[in-house]
Amino acid sequence: MFAASSYDVIVIGAGPGGSAAAAIAARGGLRVLLLERDAAPVFKIGESLMPDTHGVFEKMGALRAMQESHFVEKHSVQFFTKTGKASMPFYFEKERPGDDSARTWQVRRSEFDELLMETATAQGAEVHRGVNVRDVRFENDRAVGVRVSPGNGDGPAELASRVVIDATGQSALIARRLDLGRVDYGLRHASIYTHFRGAIRDGGKDEGATLILHTKSGECWFWYIPLAGDVVSVGVVGPMDTLIRKRDGRPHEIFFEEVRNCAEIERRIRPARQCRPVSVMKDFSYRIEKIASDRM
């Protein structure tokens, strides 16, 4: 299944971070193996990009593909207070006049992640889907490779590497393996989110703007992210106790209770229809106390 038993770099996880690391390393002439657990693209949250990703796309060789993509262009962010008052849009070009990086994109993660994975392949990385990395191998506290279970029916395998990059996101494979600790800054937040088709969008240059809207109570806030195909991603974020633990009802009911607590969100989605189930994400803000050591 694998082209070799030893690589310069093994990257675990083909999300944006993993694919970027793999593409950049492969462009530098290294022998790179990128491993993804999911056998096919899946829905993920994290749809609104920042202007500084422009430099990463350029470095990994994905900028042209992004520029030619169908993703909605994002030129600004706008904020709404708990009283419903809108700020002036914050246009990125004011900070970056005449710079192409003054625009970015709103993306469907399944499509975006696939585009970046294809970029890593085009840059020379060996990419495999449906491979579960069971463990990272260490010798004297040095990362030396991984143990994997391919999804094609082959038995477990051990692969050697000069460097192992853990890009597994919330799974935090190496951090959990070495008990490095996850710090959540005391945020303890949760999000409830869904998609709508046919919601109200602003016109012209503002069509792709990210909107941040606070609820009347000020305890929670919404994101409003326009995507391709007349779809808008809408999610409410708040402290776990406020949004989940001290509430009766299912996530779907809680979501629409908060919609009624934010007049501008309610106005924008009134003509729309919900086009995906409500999902919940908890404890998504954290950091790892130690992000690198010998060969990992």
N, C-alpha and C positions, 0 to 999 in steps of 0.2 A: 504493500500500500504506500509506504513512504519511499521517497527516492534515495534516502540515505539513512544511516543509523546515527550520524553525528552532524551537528549544525553549528554555525557560529552563534546564531540567535534563535531561540524558540520563544514565540509569543503566544500566550494563552489568552484567548478571547478576541474575537474579531468585531468588536464594537469600534466606534470611531478612534479611540485611543490605541487599540491593538492594531488596527489596520494602518493607522498613521505610523506607528513605530515600525511595523513590518516593511512598509513601503519605503520609508526613509533609510532603514538599514540596508534593504536590498539595493536601493539606488547607490548606496555607498560601496557596493561590491561584496557585501557579506552574504553568506549562505543562510537564508532565513526560512524558518518553518512557522506558519501561522495556523493555529488550531482553534476551531470553533465548535462548541458543544451542540448548538442547534443545527439540525439537518437542513432547515430551510429558513428564510427570513421570517422574523416574528415582529409583532407589534411591540413597540417600546415608547415610553414617554421621553421627552427631551428633544422637542421639535424646533425650538427657536434658537438659531445660531447667533453668535456674536461677531462683530467685525474683525476681531483679531484672529479668527479662524482663517482668514484670507492668507496669512503668511504660512500657516500649516499646510493648507491645500497646495500652495505654490511649492513648498519644500518637498511634499510627498508626490507631486505630479498629478494632482486631482483638480487643479484650478480650472482648466479648460472644460473638463467634464461638468463641473458645477455651473460654469457660466452658460453652457449649452443645455443645461437640464431644464425640466419643466417646473422646478421648484419655484415657489412664490418669492419674489425679491422683497427683502426687508430693508427699509431705509431709515427707520426710526422706531422709537418707543414713546408711548404716551401714558401718563399716569392720571388716575381719577381718585379724588379724596373720598372719605367716607360720607361726605355731604353730596357727592356726585359731581363736584366741580372738576373740570378737565384742565390739566396743565397744557401748555404749548407743547407740541410734539418735539422730542429731542432728536434732531436729524444728525446722523453720524457725519455728514459732509461738513458740518460746521467745525468739527474737530479735525477733519481730514479733507480739506478743500482740494478738489481736483484729483483725489486718490481713488482708485477703483475699489480699495478696501472699505470705502464709505458705504458700501452696500453688502448685505449678506443674504441669507436665505431662511425661509421657513420650510421644514422638511418632514416628510413621512419617514420615520426612522427605519422601517423595513427596507424602503427603497434607497435611502441615504447610506445605510450600513452596507448594503449590497454594492453600491457604487464605489465605496471606499475599499471594500474587499477586492473588487475587480481591479481597482487601481494597484493594490498591493501585488496582485497576480501579474499585472502588466509590467510592474517594476522588477519582477524576477523572483518574488517570494513564492515558495511552495505553500499552497493553501488547501486545507482540508476541512470540510464540514462534517458534523456528526461524530466528532471525536471527543470523548470524555477524558480529560486529564485527571487521573485519580490522585496523583501526588507529585510533588516536586522532590527530586532526589538531591540529597545533600551529603557531602563528605567533609568532615571537619569544619562544619558551618559554611561551606562553600557550595553554592548551587551548581550541580553538575549535569542536570538533565531532568526528564520527566518520565512518569509512568502513565501510559495511556491505554484506553480501551476503545479501539475503533468500532464504529457502528456498522461495519460491513460484515460482521460475523467472525472476523479474525480474532485471535486471542490477544491477551494483554501484551504490550510491548514496552521496552525501555529505550529511550532516545537520549543521546548525550548532547550537551550544548555548552559552549563557552559562556553564554549569558542566557538567563531565563528572565523574561518580562511577564509579570502577572498583570494582565489587562482584563481581569474577570469582574471588575466593578464591585457591586455589592457582595458578590460571593467572596471576595478578598481571600483567595485561595492561600497565598503565601502568608498573609497576615494571620490567618486562623491557624495555619500549620505551625507557625513560630510563636503564636500567642503574642503578637506585637501590640495588640490593643486597638480598639476603635473608639475614637473620641467624637462625641456628637455635639460638642459646644453647649450642651444643655438645651438645644432647640426642641427636640422631641416633637417634631411636626409630622403632620399627615396631609395627604392630598387625595381628593376625590375628583375624578375627571371623566370626560366623555367627549364625543365628537358630534357636531351638528352639520346638517347640509341645508343650505339656503338661508343662513343667518345674515344679518345686516353687516356689510363691510363698508369701510370708507372708500372714497373714490381716488383715482389717480395714484399719485406717489404714495399716498397713505394707505392704500389697499392692503399692503403687506405688513403694516405696523403691528408690533406687539403692544397690546393694551394691558395695563396692570390696574385693577379696579378694586378698591377697598369696600367692604360691606359697611352698612350703616353703623354696626356696633364697633367697627374698627378692629375686631379680634381676628378676622380672616380677610383674605384677599383672593381675587380671581386673576387667572391669566386668560387671555383671549388671543389666539394665534391663528391667523388665516393660512390655510393650506391649499394646495392645488385641488381642482375639481369641485370648487364651491363648498369646501369643507372647512369648518372652524373647530379647533381644539379649545375646549373650555374646561378649566379646572379650578377648584377652590382649595386653598392652602390655609392651614391654621394649626394651633397647638393641638396635640393629640387629645388632651382632656376636653377642650372646647368642641372639637370636630367629631370625635369618636366616642370617648369613654363616658362622657356625661350626657350622651344623646340617646334617645329612644329611636327606633326605626332603622331601616336598612339603609345602606349607602345611597341608593337611588333617592330615597325620601329625604335624607339629610342634604344631598346635593341640591335638590329643588327648594328645600327650605332656605338654604343660603342664597339661591338665585332670587328668591322673593325678598331677601335682605339687601339686594343690590339692584337698584332700579335700572341702571344702564345695561347691565347684563341681561336683565329680564326683557328690556326693550329690544335688544339686539337679537335674542334668540326666539322672540315671540313668533315670527313667521317661519321658523325653521323646524325641521324634524330631526330627532335624535337618530344617529346612524351607527352607533356602536354602544355596547353595554357600558354602564358605569363601572369604573375600576377604582381600586384604593391602593395607595402606596404609603407606607409608614417608615419613619426613621431613615429618611433618604439622605440626610445631611450628616456627614461624618468625615473624619480624617484618620489616617494611620500614623501612629507615633513615629515609625521608622519606615522610610520609603525605599531605602536601598542599602545593600551591603555587598559583600564579596560575590561578584558574578550574578547578582540578581537585583 
